[in-house]
């Protein structure tokens, strides 16, 4: 489910997961998780998803959109 960028709480906590390998990469704030996914140390962002504590899931295309959000870079 895509949430408009204006409603994103960058300080909310979630877990970055590797969908192909089936393992958790790290648990942190959304701002940090998006950065980690885009850095590519654990593979391409197309192989990752972010699961937030409130149940929201960001799929690879959504992670890329979040990475481009102006509100993330403050």
C-alpha positions as CSV (number, residue, x, y, z in Angstrom):
1,X,0.0,0.0,0.0
2,X,1.5,3.3,-1.0
3,X,1.2,6.2,1.4
4,X,1.6,9.7,0.0
5,X,5.0,11.2,0.8
6,X,3.5,14.1,2.8
7,X,2.2,11.6,5.4
8,X,5.4,9.7,5.9
9,X,6.9,9.6,9.4
10,X,10.6,9.3,8.7
11,X,11.3,8.5,12.4
12,X,8.9,5.5,12.6
13,X,10.6,2.2,13.1
14,X,10.6,-0.7,10.7
15,X,12.8,-3.6,9.3
16,X,14.5,-3.8,6.0
17,X,14.2,-7.3,4.6
18,X,15.9,-9.2,1.8
19,X,13.1,-10.8,-0.1
20,X,15.2,-13.3,-2.1
21,X,17.5,-14.4,0.8
22,X,14.6,-14.3,3.3
23,X,16.5,-12.5,6.1
24,X,16.3,-9.2,8.0
25,X,19.0,-6.7,7.1
26,X,18.4,-4.2,9.9
27,X,15.8,-2.5,12.1
28,X,15.9,1.2,12.3
29,X,14.0,4.4,11.4
30,X,12.4,4.6,8.0
31,X,14.9,7.3,6.9
32,X,17.9,5.1,7.6
33,X,16.2,2.0,6.1
34,X,15.6,3.7,2.8
35,X,19.2,4.9,2.7
36,X,20.5,1.4,3.5
37,X,18.3,-0.2,0.8
38,X,19.5,2.3,-1.9
39,X,23.2,1.8,-0.9
40,X,23.1,-1.7,-2.3
41,X,25.5,-3.4,0.2
42,X,23.0,-6.3,0.7
43,X,21.9,-6.4,-3.0
44,X,19.8,-4.3,-5.3
45,X,16.7,-2.5,-3.9
46,X,14.6,-4.6,-6.2
47,X,15.3,-7.5,-3.8
48,X,14.2,-5.7,-0.6
49,X,11.1,-4.5,1.2
50,X,10.5,-2.5,4.4
51,X,8.0,-3.7,7.0
52,X,7.0,-1.0,9.4
53,X,6.0,-1.7,13.0
54,X,2.5,-0.4,12.2
55,X,2.0,-3.0,9.5
56,X,2.7,-0.8,6.5
57,X,4.9,-2.6,3.9
58,X,7.0,-0.7,1.3
59,X,7.8,-2.7,-1.8
60,X,10.9,-2.1,-4.0
61,X,9.3,0.6,-6.3
62,X,8.0,2.4,-3.2
63,X,11.4,2.3,-1.6
64,X,12.8,4.0,-4.7
65,X,10.1,6.7,-4.6
66,X,10.8,7.3,-0.9
67,X,14.5,7.7,-1.7
68,X,13.7,10.6,-4.0
69,X,11.4,12.4,-1.6
70,X,12.5,15.8,-0.6
71,X,11.2,15.4,2.9
72,X,13.8,12.6,3.5
73,X,16.7,14.8,2.8
74,X,16.6,17.4,5.7
